[in-house]
């Protein structure tokens, strides 16, 4: 039988040893650091959708894939397949895991699955129901109906996506992105993004003097031309609001009204036909843009953005539409980026003038 | 009488600590399982507004070249970005460096040089902003090194007309220098990756930290400008903006490197300064915040009160320990023996680990696999902070208003340039 002092000492030592256990790996990490460099946090690719396409172009240039004589193997050992009209890419159900270089504009057979990067040195004609990991087009890129791009696609020329295409990840163009109906997308960026082949009617922007001045009622003036309104707000037709406004409710910008500044709504924002907003729109709820409306600044929703046959941005001043979900209807034209965190889609239906009331 | 007071005091302390423990867990669970709210980070194309970047400096010769180089290299239209380094009575070569850069970039860098007036960051900013009017003001401390994408990310939230201030994430650069810098790296991760982002997710009150962020001029003017009498002008401004209906936004992806203190002496001085400034803001605004509860949602009011009171917690903890000791030696028998044992056990198994849980979660979210091993050493940082903050909270400066009479700044340790800007002027090495 141990004496009480010994028992106490053993218990104390045991407790201390137990407490010290977590300090063993801590001490090892302190003396021999494995993870003591600054967090690699300042991302290079954020905010630049063409990052992967640019990196791939640089790599292909250094590997000689853009030259006259294309090597059959990259420096890391990856195999390269070169195809042209004489040696077309044969239809196959098996995924192609080599880097594919298309030397001319011979169409890709339907159902082809290219599971690695594909470089098209001339216009890229994708067949229906094809699947690609990443596509870089030196000229135009045409994706066939029902195709899927898993990571990114970039066209130095125009990017066209046929009905049923899924653009997962990044889709960019140096010139224009043209989407048919029923295209799913995540992130788009181009000087111009259009839905449907037809043109979009651009409502002429009238001078401010053509409108009746609009002053919000029961608004708190925060600064000259800067108001806050508790409750809903309707900017009435043919009037002009000269400034920016924060609304603790829903906002309707009526037909042919004009807002010189920006709008923030805690609820929804509805911009009706022919209305013009020169600043930005930001809402916690959905934002609906009807046919014929024109907006200049960014559109930011924490819920959903629906854009009809309206024009967002200006050719010389690109902008961004950002929301968890985005619906672009036929005729929608966006100069700039469309960023749908949870996914976007294109639709053929008519103007979104009667959206459901849910936020 | 002493037993009754100690008993009441103990239960008050327990209630306060339990509230902060619940807050730690709530925020951490939100970051683990909640939706990540970052509505502005995807704004990549826009007609970017005119921005004025202020770099307040006092004896920052060791670091300011890196900061200016980085600011000159950011991806932002050069004709819309004006950089105003502010020198406030530096005794080293800070002013010469600023003038040197201004000579090379006369259109972009416009130093604001101070030799008189009230010293301190808030006063320097107030004066410089008056001299350089603009719509959006950004502020970077002189030891901060913004990445190329940072400026657009920090400006993007201002397209929301309700946003009054924006805060980015601070990432330590000198992590591997000492045990302290490693602990501060973990603390910063917990504070930003979990605490600030959870507040953003939950629409509470992310704090504008006075650097790596910016403020809208209209909002700043509407709330009365910088409070030059405050030791924590950033907390002061955050509370006033929120009380006046402006949003404060935190952008977790907008990271910027900083240099953290490398000695315990510096760290203690820094945290004592923060504690005093925070406590000043607590005294000044807690009543106003509670009175404002009709115009603000109750959860924002609660978060605001807890945010303002965060540097009182160590004092409360020490008071709780003292009450416990008094009760123990007074022979006070717990009335509810089992409940007391259960409470103590629960606190030891859950409550004590709330802050550690938060830091561990932040490391996981950052993808840091090894640095989490340093977690047990946080106990050391915790004890030092508790004693330092408690001591600061007992000082007169914590509770009395008064204009600062000197610059409060952290000593710099950088001995070599972090990197050269693409067009750094001669002598910049």
Interface residues (C-beta under 8 A of the other chain):
Chain A: X22 X23 X25 X26 X28 X29 X30 X33 X34 X35 X36 X37 X38 X39 X41 X42 X43 X44 X46 X47 X48 X49 X187 X189 X222 X223 X226 X228 X244 X245 X246 X261 X262 X263 X264 X279 X280 X282 X296 X297 X298 X300 X301 X302 X313 X317 X318 X319 X320 X322 X336 X337 X339 X341
Chain B: X37 X39 X40 X41 X42 X43 X44 X45 X46 X47 X75 X147 X148 X149 X150 X152 X153 X156 X159 X160 X161 X162 X169 X171 X172 X173 X174 X175 X176 X179 X182 X185 X189 X218 X219 X221 X222 X245 X253 X255 X256 X257 X366 X368 X369 X370 X371 X373 X374 X375 X376 X377
